[in-house]
Amino acid sequence: MSDICSQLTIEAATFHLPMWTEWGVRDVGHLVHSLGCTFLTAAGRDLGFAAVSEVPAPREGPLEHVEEDVRSDSVWFNRTTRRVALVAEFERYAGKQKDLRPKVQTLLLAQQRWACEDAILLLAYWSVGFVTLPDHDSLRSIVRGGFSAMGGVRVPGNPKARLMF
């Protein structure tokens, strides 16, 4: 986990995307989101993973009919085991907890569809200006306890899951 944190720095972001950190970009449309997804995928590759952006989790197993596609912003595959090692979402946060809850649910559902209960779940978020930090413990409780998806299907929690912010 410390290797991951060592790659998610302003220096790494500047190396990969100077337009994001030095040149300046306007926060229009999905531009900041695209840059964030690109950075997360580049960081995974720097760490030796086969990292992919916007990858759908397989629709198989007991949760195949929950929701439609579950597309993660970045997924890192271990080259040796060929298993998912990290699933990431990058999201705007305007100070409302309800904005991040669906992203944590998506991370948990993706983890289960990939059948990788030991994969790290990463929720990276940004804000415009200062906002109150989200309640990380409340978000972790979604991962530990699960949630009810649309249609009333229960997505079980994973008490062993590691959710990073």
C-alpha positions in Angstrom: 0.0 0.0 0.0 2.9 2.4 0.7 4.1 1.8 -2.9 0.7 3.0 -4.1 0.8 6.1 -1.9 4.4 6.9 -3.2 3.0 7.1 -6.8 0.0 9.2 -6.0 1.9 12.5 -5.5 1.9 15.9 -7.1 5.3 15.1 -8.5 4.0 12.0 -10.3 1.0 13.9 -11.5 3.3 16.7 -12.9 5.5 14.1 -14.6 2.6 12.5 -16.4 0.2 15.4 -16.8 1.9 18.9 -16.6 -1.2 20.4 -18.1 -3.1 19.3 -14.9 -0.6 20.6 -12.4 1.4 23.4 -14.1 -0.2 24.6 -17.3 -3.6 24.8 -15.9 -6.9 23.4 -17.2 -10.4 24.7 -17.0 -12.8 22.6 -15.1 -15.3 22.0 -17.9 -17.2 18.9 -18.9 -15.3 15.7 -18.0 -11.8 17.2 -18.5 -10.6 16.9 -14.8 -12.2 13.5 -14.6 -10.3 12.3 -17.7 -7.0 13.6 -16.3 -7.6 11.9 -13.0 -8.4 8.6 -14.7 -5.3 8.9 -16.9 -3.2 9.7 -13.8 -4.5 6.7 -11.8 -3.8 4.4 -14.7 -0.3 5.8 -15.3 0.5 5.4 -11.6 -0.5 1.7 -11.8 1.8 1.2 -14.8 4.6 2.9 -13.1 4.2 0.4 -10.3 4.4 -2.5 -12.8 0.7 -3.4 -13.1 -1.2 -3.8 -16.3 -3.4 -0.8 -15.7 -6.5 0.0 -17.8 -9.0 2.9 -17.8 -12.7 2.7 -18.1 -12.8 -1.1 -17.9 -16.1 -2.9 -17.3 -16.2 -5.7 -14.6 -17.4 -9.0 -16.0 -21.1 -9.6 -15.7 -20.9 -13.1 -14.2 -21.5 -14.8 -10.9 -24.3 -14.2 -8.4 -24.2 -10.4 -9.0 -24.3 -10.4 -12.8 -27.8 -8.9 -12.9 -27.2 -6.1 -10.3 -27.1 -2.8 -12.1 -26.0 -2.5 -15.7 -22.3 -2.2 -16.6 -19.9 -1.5 -13.7 -17.1 0.5 -15.3 -14.2 1.4 -13.1 -12.1 4.5 -13.8 -8.9 2.5 -13.4 -8.2 -1.2 -12.8 -4.8 -2.6 -12.0 -4.0 -6.2 -12.9 -1.1 -8.1 -11.3 1.0 -9.3 -14.2 2.0 -12.5 -12.4 -1.3 -13.7 -11.0 -3.4 -11.9 -13.7 -5.8 -10.9 -11.0 -7.2 -7.5 -10.2 -5.0 -5.8 -7.5 -6.7 -2.4 -7.4 -10.0 -0.9 -8.5 -10.2 2.9 -8.5 -12.9 5.6 -8.9 -12.1 9.3 -9.4 -14.9 11.7 -8.5 -15.8 15.3 -7.9 -16.8 16.0 -4.3 -18.8 19.1 -3.6 -19.1 18.5 0.2 -22.1 16.2 0.1 -21.6 12.7 1.4 -24.3 11.4 -0.9 -22.1 12.2 -3.9 -19.5 9.6 -2.9 -21.7 6.8 -1.6 -22.6 5.5 -5.1 -18.9 5.5 -6.0 -18.0 3.3 -3.0 -20.9 1.0 -3.9 -19.6 0.8 -7.4 -16.1 -0.1 -6.1 -17.6 -2.9 -3.9 -19.7 -4.3 -6.7 -16.7 -4.2 -9.1 -14.6 -6.0 -6.5 -17.1 -8.7 -6.2 -17.7 -9.1 -10.0 -14.0 -9.4 -10.5 -13.9 -12.0 -7.7 -11.0 -10.2 -6.1 -11.9 -9.7 -2.5 -8.3 -8.8 -1.6 -8.0 -6.0 -4.2 -7.5 -2.5 -2.9 -10.4 -0.2 -3.5 -9.3 3.4 -4.1 -11.7 6.4 -4.0 -9.9 9.5 -5.3 -11.9 12.7 -5.1 -11.3 16.3 -5.8 -13.2 19.5 -5.0 -13.3 23.0 -6.2 -12.4 25.2 -3.2 -12.6 24.2 0.4 -15.2 21.7 1.5 -15.7 19.6 4.6 -14.0 16.2 4.4 -16.3 13.3 3.8 -17.0 10.8 6.6 -14.5 8.2 5.6 -15.7 5.8 8.3 -19.3 5.9 7.0 -18.0 5.1 3.5 -15.9 2.3 4.8 -19.0 0.9 6.5 -20.6 0.5 3.1 -17.7 -1.7 2.0 -17.8 -3.7 5.2 -21.5 -4.1 5.4 -22.7 -4.1 1.8 -25.7 -2.3 0.4 -29.1 -2.8 -1.3 -28.8 -2.2 -5.0 -31.6 -1.2 -7.3 -34.3 -3.9 -7.4 -33.6 -4.8 -3.8 -30.7 -7.1 -4.5 -28.3 -7.3 -1.6 -24.7 -6.7 -2.4 -22.7 -8.3 0.4 -20.0 -6.4 2.2 -16.4 -7.5 2.4 -15.0 -7.0 6.0 -11.5 -7.7 4.7 -11.6 -5.0 2.0 -9.2 -2.1 2.1 -10.7 1.2 1.0 -8.2 4.0 0.4 -8.8 7.7 -0.1 
